[in-house]
Amino acid sequence: MIDVLVLLFGVTLIFTSITNMLSSVIRILVVQGLILFVLTILNTNELNIVHFIFVALETLVFKAILIPYYLNVTIKKNHILREVEPKVSNFFSLFAMVVIFGFGFFIALWSGKNTPNVHPLLFGIAFSAILKGFFVIIFNKKLITHLMGYLFLENGIFLLSLAASREMPYIVSLGVSLDILISILIAGLFISKIKSTFADENSASLSSLRD
C-alpha cells in the first residue's frame, strides 16, 4: 500500500511537467497533501490521538486545504494569469523530470543497500520531489509558480522525513515550521499584490511598493 501511494506521489510530479494551468498545479498540491496524510498514518508504528491530530493539521488542513485555498485567493486577487508560463518547453520539463526520477531511483537503490532502516522507494521519490521543487523555482517565470515550487520542495522534505525516521514529533515540527514560512510568503504576495513576473516590475513600481 505504501509503495502504491509513493508511486502515485511520483505520478503527480510527472503531471506537473506537462500541465500549463496553475489550477491544475494547485489540485496536484491537494492530492499530494492527501497522499502524505495517508503515508504518515501507515508509516507510523504507534499513533495516538495527539499524533493523529498533529498529522491531520499538518497534511490535511495545511497542505490539502488551507494553502491551496490561499493560492487560489492570491491568484484571483492579484489577477494573475492562469498559465504557468515556464521558461522551458513541456518536452524539456518532462525530460528533466525523467532524469530527476532516474537519479531518485539511483538514490533509492543506494539507500536500500547502505541504510537498511530507510524505506528505499520513499527515499528516492522524496529526493525527486525536492529536485522537482528546485526545477520549478528556477525554470518558471511567475512568482506564484516559484511559491508552488517551494511547496513541492517542502513536500519532498516531509516525505524524506517519513523515509528516514518514524518519530512523529520531529516530522510535525519540521512541517509546521515550513508551513508557517509559506503562510508568510503567501500573505506578503496577497497584501502587496506583486505582479505575476519579476520582469513586469520596474524601478518606479518597486518604489511605490516600498512606500
C-alpha positions, -999 to 999 in steps of 0.1 A, spaced: 0 0 0 28 24 9 46 17 -23 15 23 -44 9 57 -27 46 67 -31 44 58 -68 12 78 -71 30 108 -55 57 104 -82 30 104 -109 18 138 -96 53 151 -101 53 140 -137 19 156 -143 33 190 -131 57 187 -160 30 186 -187 3 209 -174 2 246 -182 -26 256 -158 -20 270 -123 -53 255 -112 -41 220 -121 -9 225 -101 -29 236 -71 -50 204 -74 -18 184 -76 -7 200 -43 -41 190 -28 -36 154 -39 0 154 -25 -13 166 8 -38 137 10 -12 112 0 12 125 27 -16 122 53 -22 85 44 15 77 42 22 93 76 -6 72 91 6 40 75 43 47 82 39 53 120 42 24 144 23 39 173 -3 66 166 -23 81 195 -50 107 193 -24 136 198 -2 124 170 -33 119 147 -44 155 153 -9 168 145 -8 147 113 -43 159 103 -34 196 109 -1 194 90 -12 174 60 -50 177 56 -55 212 70 -23 230 58 -13 211 27 -46 199 13 -70 227 23 -56 259 37 -25 265 15 -43 256 -18 -72 278 -8 -49 308 -3 -31 302 -35 -64 304 -53 -73 336 -35 -39 351 -43 -43 343 -80 -78 359 -81 -70 389 -60 -38 398 -79 -54 390 -113 -25 366 -121 -27 348 -155 -38 312 -151 -10 299 -173 21 285 -156 44 302 -182 76 281 -179 109 293 -193 113 260 -210 90 238 -231 69 210 -217 91 185 -235 122 197 -218 104 198 -185 92 162 -189 127 151 -200 142 168 -169 116 150 -147 126 117 -162 163 125 -154 153 135 -119 134 103 -114 164 83 -127 185 100 -101 158 94 -75 157 56 -82 195 55 -81 193 71 -46 166 45 -37 189 16 -47 218 31 -29 198 37 3 184 2 2 219 -13 1 236 10 26 209 22 50 186 -7 60 164 14 83 154 37 53 124 29 30 142 29 -4 114 39 -27 101 66 -3 137 79 0 141 81 -38 108 97 -45 115 122 -17 147 133 -34 129 135 -68 103 158 -52 130 181 -37 148 183 -71 115 190 -88 108 218 -64 142 234 -73 134 229 -110 100 247 -108 116 276 -89 144 280 -114 127 274 -147 94 293 -143 86 330 -147 58 336 -123 64 344 -87 33 324 -77 48 294 -95 80 298 -76 59 296 -45 44 264 -57 79 251 -64 87 258 -28 57 238 -17 69 208 -38 102 212 -21 85 212 13 65 181 4 97 164 -6 114 172 27 83 159 46 85 127 25 122 124 33 114 127 70 90 98 66 116 77 49 144 84 74 125 84 107 92 74 122 95 98 151 63 119 147 73 150 168 103 157 146 82 154 114 55 176 127 79 202 139 97 204 106 65 205 86 47 231 107 77 255 107 79 253 69 42 258 65 44 289 87 70 303 64 49 295 34 19 313 50 40 344 55 51 343 18 15 339 6 3 367 29 30 390 16 21 381 -20 -15 387 -13 -12 421 5 15 436 -17 -2 425 -50 31 417 -66 29 413 -103 29 378 -119 65 380 -130 96 398 -119 100 412 -154 68 432 -151 82 453 -123 103 485 -130 120 508 -105 90 530 -102 67 502 -93 92 489 -67 94 524 -52 56 526 -49 55 492 -32 82 503 -8 62 534 0 
